[in-house]
Amino acid sequence: MATVNFSVPDEVKAAFDRTFKGKNKSAVIAELMRQAVNEAKLKQRREEIFRSLTESQSKRPSLSDAELRAIRRSGRP
């Protein structure tokens, strides 16, 4: 088990102590850290997916407005 030392503003510590009074604060902090790691990984994955989608967008064939209108009209009765 690792020990972590960090500083937080006094009002944050006071609010934390009030909110989690009677709880195992080490367990609460560990769970919050797990959540932060998972959220950071999810954010990174979303950014990678977005980057991949937008990069591949330029490789897709594109049509002019006139070509799109013609295609739309050809499918209508």
N, C-alpha and C positions, 0 to 999 in steps of 0.2 A: 504494500500500500504506500503510495506516495504522499508527501506533505506539500501543500501549495500555500505560499504566502503572497498576498496581494493587498493593495490598499484600495479602499472605497470611501466615498464621501460619508461623513458621519450620519447624514440624514438617510442615506441608503441603508446603512447598517442598522440604524434604529428601526426603520420600516421593516426590514428583513426580520429582525429579532421579534418585533410585534406580530408580524404575520405568521411566523413559524414557531411561535412560542410553544414549548413542550415537544417539539419535533426534533429528530436527529438532524441537526443542521448540516453535518457533513454529508449525510445521505441526500438531503435536499440540494446542496451545492453540486454534488456529483451528478444528480439527475438533470439539473439545469445545464451543466457542462455537456452531458450527453446530448441533450436537446439542441444546444448551440452547435455542436459538431455535426449533428444530423442535418440541421437547417443549412449550415454552410455547405455541406456536401450536396444537398438538394439544389441550392442556389447555383453552385458551380455546374451541376449537371444540366440544369435548365439553360444556363448561359451557353454551354457547349451545344445543346440541341438547337437553340436559337441561332447560334453562329453557323452550325451545319446547314440548317434550313435556309438561311439567308444567303449563304455562299452558293448553294445549289440552285437558288432561284435564278441567278444570272446564267446558268447553263441550260435552263429550260427554253424551249422555243417560244418566241414571243410573236404576237400578231398585231398588226396595226388596227386602229379603230375601224377603218373601212372593212378590213378582212373579218373582224368580229361581227360587224353589222351584217355582212353578207352571209356569214354562217348562221347567224340567228334567224335571218329571213328565210334561208333555204329550208329550215326545219319547220316552218310555220305553214299551215294550209292556206 
